[in-house]
Amino acid sequence: MRFSLGISSVLAISVVWCGVGVAAHQRHGHDQQREGEEMPLHEREFVQDSTEELERKWSFEWGYSGVNSFAHLEHIKCLTKPETLFDIAILGVPFDTAVTYRPGARFGPRAIRAASSRQTSFRGFNHRAALNPYLSWARILDCGDIPTTPFHNAVALTQMTSAYLELGHRSSLSSSLPHPKIISLGGDHSLALAALRGLKSVYGTPIAVLHFDAHLDTWHPAKYPSPWPSKQAEFNHGSMFWIASNEGLILNGSSVHAGLRTRLSGADWGDYEDDTSQGFLRISSDDIDDIGPKGIIDLIMTRIGTEVPVYLSVDIDVLDPGLAPGTGTPEAGGWTSRELIRILRGIEGLNVVGADVVEVAPAYDGVGEQTALAGAQVVYEILTSVVKRGLRDMGRIAEVAGRDGEKKERGKGEVKDEL
């Protein structure tokens, strides 16, 4: 069979071959162009990064990113990891079934952690103390929560006590600390009984208590009248210091309440008489109007000093509910967050061996999370003071120039700055 091509077919073939030639020429031109340029990432052959490079690329977190740990700290379930050493633990205690009014503080640890999101190691320098607690000597971990039961308060108290004993008796990472220090996120205030039981076992001595609160929390259990009394009902967030005092956990004569404005029981001063017998100095919320934050600081430091081991307990209801509404037993007439922070900064010389921030109940908080934000800032101030006190105990302190190049004045109880 014979085939013949018309002139139109010949022209079509010629056009195709010309097109192929032009395309090849263009592709060759692109290849030459790419030789002088960086190839797009997705077109390169994949090469696995080293561990160091992965850490450099991906360890950074913005305030709004990352899992919900306090201040973006490394999160480890310390209670199940005895091989993990640390110096300071952030420990959540989501327990609130010992309250006498509004529940909800079991969500406090989660709220305080979320409110701490803008605290990061790259922007954590505390100007008043001239240090960044997250970049100093201490290894600080978020140790997760104690999984307290909501069904049985006696079991929950046993769980909390066991957790404080477990963590408190471990060795710290730093050789300068005999034991790690625990800052608890409550939860209701009753957790302080378990914490004090743990501290007494660890340090072998009663502990002074510095207690910021609207309420005494040294009430005799009988001051909560009930036609159905029980031994278990004696354990609540208003009587835990009465129990602790009777167990010999609190150092009588060196403890302080600050920010009080509670109503009292009955028609007399019986509550104060019980409190005095337990060895507390009472500083009312109104006192700040007469003597100012500096006067409050001086009273605390004169009473406690700088060597006695101290448990620092901050009930967020020490603040006025107009500023911190998210709490279970609000009392009008409280301090501002600025006043509380100023006082905390002035007592940085205390020998704090444990601390808590309790009674943050986010269900009653405002849309701006102001109560949780105040709680997170209080934790930051406590952390700063604990780290700075550690520097003093290690002999790593000296006067440093302030921002303007002049020596800074220090109030009573404050330690000097790190070299």
C-alpha positions as CSV (number, residue, x, y, z in Angstrom):
1,M,0.0,0.0,0.0
2,R,1.3,3.4,-0.9
3,F,0.9,6.5,1.2
4,S,1.1,10.1,0.0
5,L,1.3,13.2,2.1
6,G,-0.4,16.4,1.0
7,I,1.3,19.7,1.4
8,S,-0.9,20.5,4.4
9,S,0.3,17.4,6.3
10,V,3.9,18.3,5.6
11,L,3.3,21.8,7.0
12,A,1.7,20.4,10.1
13,I,4.6,18.1,10.8
14,S,7.0,20.9,10.4
15,V,5.2,23.1,12.9
16,V,5.2,20.3,15.5
17,W,8.9,19.7,15.2
18,C,9.5,23.4,15.4
19,G,7.4,23.5,18.6
20,V,9.4,20.7,20.1
21,G,12.6,22.5,19.3
22,V,11.4,25.7,20.8
23,A,10.1,24.0,24.0
24,A,13.4,22.2,24.4
25,H,15.3,25.5,24.0
26,Q,13.1,27.1,26.6
27,R,13.5,24.2,29.0
28,H,17.3,24.4,28.6
29,G,17.1,28.1,29.3
30,H,15.2,27.5,32.5
31,D,17.7,24.9,33.6
32,Q,20.5,27.4,33.0
33,Q,18.6,30.0,35.0
34,R,18.1,27.6,38.0
35,E,21.7,26.9,38.2
36,G,22.3,30.4,39.5
37,E,19.3,30.3,41.9
38,E,18.3,28.4,45.0
39,M,16.0,25.5,44.2
40,P,12.6,25.8,46.0
41,L,12.4,23.8,49.2
42,H,9.7,21.5,48.0
43,E,11.7,20.5,44.9
44,R,14.8,19.5,46.7
45,E,15.7,16.0,47.9
46,F,14.6,15.7,51.6
47,V,17.5,15.5,54.1
48,Q,16.7,14.8,57.8
49,D,17.8,17.6,60.1
50,S,20.0,16.9,63.1
51,T,18.6,17.0,66.6
52,E,20.2,20.3,67.2
53,E,18.7,21.8,64.1
54,L,15.3,20.5,64.9
55,E,15.6,22.0,68.4
56,R,16.6,25.3,66.8
57,K,13.8,25.3,64.3
58,W,10.9,24.1,66.4
59,S,11.5,24.6,70.1
60,F,10.4,28.3,70.1
61,E,6.9,29.2,71.1
62,W,4.9,32.4,70.9
63,G,2.7,33.4,73.8
64,Y,-0.4,32.0,72.0
65,S,1.2,28.7,70.8
66,G,2.2,25.5,72.5
67,V,0.4,23.2,75.0
68,N,-1.1,24.7,78.2
69,S,1.9,24.5,80.6
70,F,2.8,27.3,83.0
71,A,4.9,29.9,81.2
72,H,5.7,27.4,78.4
73,L,7.8,25.4,80.8
74,E,8.7,21.9,80.1
75,H,5.8,19.6,81.1
76,I,6.6,16.4,82.8
77,K,4.5,14.2,85.1
78,C,7.0,14.4,87.9
79,L,5.1,12.1,90.2
80,T,5.7,9.2,87.8
81,K,9.2,10.2,86.8
82,P,11.5,10.0,89.9
83,E,14.6,10.0,87.7
84,T,13.8,13.6,86.5
85,L,15.5,16.1,88.8
86,F,14.3,19.7,89.2
87,D,14.7,22.6,91.5
88,I,11.2,24.2,91.5
89,A,8.0,22.5,90.5
90,I,4.7,24.1,89.4
91,L,2.1,21.6,90.6
92,G,-1.6,21.8,89.8
93,V,-4.0,20.7,92.5
94,P,-7.5,20.6,90.9
95,F,-9.5,20.0,94.1
96,D,-12.5,22.1,95.3
97,T,-14.8,19.9,97.2
98,A,-13.9,21.4,100.6
99,V,-15.3,24.8,99.9
100,T,-18.0,26.4,101.9
101,Y,-19.6,28.6,99.2
102,R,-19.0,28.6,95.4
103,P,-17.2,25.6,93.8
104,G,-15.2,25.8,90.6
105,A,-11.5,26.2,91.7
106,R,-10.8,22.7,90.4
107,F,-10.4,24.6,87.1
108,G,-8.0,27.1,88.6
109,P,-4.8,25.3,87.6
110,R,-5.9,25.2,84.0
111,A,-6.9,28.9,84.0
112,I,-3.7,30.1,85.7
113,R,-1.6,28.2,83.2
114,A,-3.5,29.7,80.3
115,A,-3.2,33.2,81.8
116,S,0.6,32.7,82.0
117,S,0.9,32.3,78.2
118,R,2.6,35.6,77.7
119,Q,5.3,34.6,80.2
120,T,8.2,33.2,78.2
121,S,11.9,32.6,78.8
122,F,12.8,35.1,76.0
123,R,10.7,37.9,77.7
124,G,10.9,36.9,81.4
125,F,13.4,39.4,82.8
126,N,12.0,40.9,86.0
127,H,13.3,44.5,86.2
128,R,12.7,44.8,89.9
129,A,15.0,41.8,90.7
130,A,17.4,42.2,87.8
131,L,17.0,38.6,86.7
132,N,15.0,36.3,84.5
133,P,13.8,33.4,86.7
134,Y,13.4,31.2,83.7
135,L,17.0,31.6,82.6
136,S,18.7,31.6,85.9
137,W,20.2,28.7,87.9
138,A,17.0,26.8,88.7
139,R,15.5,24.1,86.6
140,I,11.8,24.8,86.8
141,L,9.3,22.3,85.5
142,D,5.5,22.2,85.1
143,C,4.9,18.9,86.9
144,G,1.3,18.5,85.9
145,D,-1.6,17.9,88.3
146,I,-2.3,15.7,91.3
147,P,-5.3,13.6,90.1
148,T,-7.4,14.3,93.2
149,T,-10.7,12.4,93.4
150,P,-13.9,14.6,93.5
151,F,-15.8,11.8,95.3
152,H,-14.2,11.4,98.7
153,N,-12.4,14.3,100.6
154,A,-10.5,11.9,102.9
155,V,-9.0,10.1,99.9
156,A,-8.3,13.4,98.2
157,L,-6.4,14.7,101.3
158,T,-4.4,11.4,101.3
159,Q,-3.6,11.8,97.6
160,M,-2.4,15.4,98.1
161,T,-0.3,14.6,101.2
162,S,1.2,11.6,99.4
163,A,2.1,13.8,96.4
164,Y,3.8,16.4,98.5
165,L,5.8,13.8,100.4
166,E,6.8,12.1,97.2
167,L,8.1,15.3,95.4
168,G,9.4,17.0,98.6
169,H,11.7,14.1,99.6
170,R,13.4,13.9,96.2
171,S,16.8,15.4,95.6
172,S,17.0,18.7,93.7
173,L,19.0,19.2,90.6
174,S,21.1,22.0,92.2
175,S,23.5,20.8,94.8
176,S,22.7,24.0,96.8
177,L,19.1,23.0,97.5
178,P,18.5,20.1,99.9
179,H,15.1,19.5,98.4
180,P,13.1,20.9,95.5
181,K,10.5,23.6,96.1
182,I,6.9,23.3,95.1
183,I,4.5,26.1,94.0
184,S,1.0,24.8,93.9
185,L,-1.8,26.1,91.7
186,G,-5.2,25.5,93.4
187,G,-7.7,24.3,93.7
188,D,-9.3,25.4,97.0
189,H,-7.2,26.5,100.0
190,S,-7.5,23.2,101.9
191,L,-4.6,21.9,99.9
192,A,-2.3,23.9,102.3
193,L,-2.8,21.3,105.0
194,A,-1.4,18.6,102.8
195,A,1.5,20.9,101.7
196,L,2.4,21.7,105.3
197,R,2.3,18.0,106.3
198,G,4.8,17.4,103.5
199,L,7.0,20.3,104.5
200,K,7.1,19.2,108.1
201,S,8.2,15.7,107.1
202,V,10.8,17.0,104.7
203,Y,12.4,19.7,106.9
204,G,11.7,18.2,110.3
205,T,10.4,21.4,111.8
206,P,7.3,23.5,112.0
207,I,7.0,26.0,109.1
208,A,6.0,29.7,109.4
209,V,3.0,30.6,107.3
210,L,2.6,33.9,105.4
211,H,-1.0,33.9,104.5
212,F,-2.5,36.5,102.1
213,D,-6.3,36.2,102.4
214,A,-9.6,38.0,103.1
215,H,-10.3,35.3,105.7
216,L,-8.6,33.8,108.7
217,D,-8.8,30.1,107.7
218,T,-7.9,29.3,111.3
219,W,-11.6,28.7,112.3
220,H,-12.4,26.0,114.8
221,P,-14.5,23.4,112.8
222,A,-17.3,23.9,115.3
223,K,-17.7,27.5,114.0
224,Y,-19.3,25.9,110.9
225,P,-22.6,24.8,112.5
226,S,-24.3,21.7,111.1
227,P,-27.1,19.4,112.4
228,W,-25.2,16.6,110.7
229,P,-21.6,16.9,112.1
230,S,-18.8,14.6,111.1
231,K,-15.1,14.2,111.5
232,Q,-14.6,14.5,107.8
233,A,-16.5,17.8,107.7
234,E,-13.8,19.4,109.9
235,F,-11.5,19.4,106.9
236,N,-12.5,22.4,104.8
237,H,-10.9,25.5,103.2
238,G,-11.7,27.6,106.3
239,S,-10.3,25.3,109.0
240,M,-7.2,23.7,107.4
241,F,-4.8,26.1,109.3
242,W,-6.6,25.2,112.6
243,I,-5.9,21.5,111.9
244,A,-2.3,22.3,110.9
245,S,-1.7,24.3,114.0
246,N,-3.1,21.5,116.2
247,E,-0.9,19.0,114.4
248,G,2.2,21.1,115.2
249,L,2.9,21.9,111.5
250,I,2.9,25.7,111.9
251,L,5.5,27.7,113.7
252,N,3.6,29.5,116.5
253,G,4.7,33.1,116.8
254,S,6.2,33.6,113.4
255,S,3.2,33.5,111.1
256,V,1.2,36.3,109.5
257,H,-2.2,36.9,107.9
258,A,-2.3,39.8,105.5
259,G,-5.3,41.4,103.8
260,L,-8.0,40.3,106.3
261,R,-11.5,41.8,106.1
262,T,-13.7,38.8,107.0
263,R,-16.8,38.9,109.1
264,L,-16.4,37.0,112.4
265,S,-18.6,34.3,114.1
266,G,-21.1,35.1,116.7
267,A,-21.2,38.3,118.7
268,D,-17.7,38.6,120.1
269,W,-13.9,38.3,119.3
270,G,-13.8,34.5,119.7
271,D,-12.4,33.9,116.2
272,Y,-9.5,36.3,116.9
273,E,-8.8,34.7,120.2
274,D,-8.5,31.3,118.5
275,D,-6.3,32.8,115.9
276,T,-4.0,34.5,118.4
277,S,-3.6,31.2,120.2
278,Q,-2.3,29.7,117.0
279,G,0.4,32.4,116.8
280,F,-0.7,34.6,113.9
281,L,-0.1,38.3,113.5
282,R,-3.1,39.8,111.8
283,I,-2.8,42.6,109.2
284,S,-6.1,43.9,107.9
285,S,-6.9,45.1,104.4
286,D,-7.6,48.6,105.8
287,D,-4.0,48.8,107.3
288,I,-2.6,49.6,103.9
289,D,-4.4,52.9,103.9
290,D,-2.6,53.9,107.1
291,I,0.9,52.5,106.6
292,G,1.1,51.8,102.9
293,P,2.7,48.7,101.2
294,K,6.1,49.6,102.7
295,G,4.6,49.4,106.2
296,I,3.0,46.0,105.4
297,I,6.3,44.8,104.2
298,D,8.1,45.9,107.4
299,L,5.5,44.2,109.6
300,I,5.9,40.9,107.7
301,M,9.7,41.0,107.7
302,T,10.0,42.0,111.3
303,R,7.7,39.1,112.3
304,I,9.2,36.4,110.2
305,G,12.8,37.4,109.4
306,T,14.9,35.9,106.6
307,E,16.0,32.6,108.0
308,V,12.9,30.8,109.2
309,P,11.4,28.4,106.6
310,V,8.2,29.9,105.2
311,Y,5.1,28.6,103.4
312,L,3.8,31.4,101.3
313,S,0.0,31.0,100.7
314,V,-1.9,33.4,98.5
315,D,-5.7,33.2,98.3
316,I,-6.7,35.2,95.3
317,D,-9.6,36.6,97.3
318,V,-7.1,38.9,99.1
319,L,-7.7,41.1,96.0
320,D,-10.9,43.2,95.7
321,P,-13.6,41.3,93.7
322,G,-14.0,44.3,91.5
323,L,-10.5,43.4,90.2
324,A,-10.6,39.7,90.7
325,P,-14.1,38.4,90.7
326,G,-13.2,34.8,89.8
327,T,-13.1,33.3,93.2
328,G,-15.4,31.3,95.5
329,T,-15.8,33.5,98.6
330,P,-15.4,37.1,97.4
331,E,-15.2,39.9,100.0
332,A,-15.5,43.6,99.1
333,G,-12.8,46.0,100.1
334,G,-9.7,44.1,99.1
335,W,-6.3,45.1,97.9
336,T,-5.4,45.9,94.3
337,S,-3.2,43.6,92.3
338,R,-0.6,46.4,92.2
339,E,-0.6,46.6,96.0
340,L,-0.2,42.8,96.4
341,I,2.6,42.6,93.8
342,R,4.4,45.5,95.5
343,I,4.2,43.7,98.8
344,L,5.4,40.4,97.3
345,R,8.4,42.2,95.7
346,G,9.3,43.7,99.1
347,I,9.5,40.4,100.9
348,E,11.8,38.7,98.5
349,G,14.3,38.0,101.3
350,L,12.0,35.4,103.0
351,N,13.2,31.8,103.1
352,V,10.3,30.4,101.1
353,V,10.3,26.6,101.0
354,G,6.9,26.2,99.4
355,A,4.0,28.3,98.1
356,D,0.5,28.2,96.6
357,V,-1.9,30.4,94.7
358,V,-5.4,29.2,95.4
359,E,-9.1,29.8,95.0
360,V,-9.0,30.9,91.3
361,A,-12.4,29.9,90.0
362,P,-12.6,30.9,86.3
363,A,-16.4,30.3,86.0
364,Y,-16.9,33.6,87.9
365,D,-14.1,35.5,86.1
366,G,-14.5,38.2,83.6
367,V,-14.1,37.9,79.8
368,G,-10.6,39.3,80.2
369,E,-9.5,36.5,82.6
370,Q,-8.4,39.2,85.1
371,T,-8.4,36.9,88.1
372,A,-6.4,34.2,86.4
373,L,-4.0,36.8,85.1
374,A,-3.4,38.2,88.6
375,G,-2.8,34.6,89.8
376,A,-0.3,34.0,87.0
377,Q,1.6,37.2,87.9
378,V,1.7,36.3,91.6
379,V,3.3,32.9,90.7
380,Y,5.9,34.8,88.5
381,E,6.7,37.1,91.4
382,I,7.1,34.2,93.8
383,L,9.3,32.3,91.3
384,T,11.5,35.4,90.9
385,S,11.9,35.8,94.7
386,V,12.7,32.1,95.2
387,V,15.3,32.1,92.5
388,K,16.8,35.3,93.8
389,R,17.0,33.9,97.3
390,G,18.8,30.9,95.9
391,L,21.4,33.2,94.4
392,R,21.9,34.8,97.8
393,D,22.3,31.4,99.5
394,M,24.9,30.4,96.8
395,G,26.8,33.6,97.4
396,R,26.2,34.8,93.9
397,I,24.9,38.3,94.7
398,A,26.3,41.8,94.5
399,E,25.0,45.3,94.0
400,V,24.4,46.1,90.3
401,A,23.7,49.4,88.7
402,G,20.1,50.2,87.9
403,R,18.9,51.2,84.5
404,D,20.2,54.8,85.0
405,G,23.6,53.5,86.1
406,E,23.1,54.3,89.8
407,K,22.9,51.9,92.7
408,K,19.4,50.9,93.5
409,E,17.9,51.4,96.9
410,R,16.7,48.2,98.6
411,G,13.9,47.9,101.1
412,K,14.0,45.8,104.2
413,G,14.0,42.1,103.4
414,E,15.2,42.5,99.8
415,V,18.4,40.8,98.7
416,K,20.9,42.3,96.3
417,D,21.2,41.6,92.6
418,E,23.1,38.9,90.8
419,L,26.5,39.6,89.3
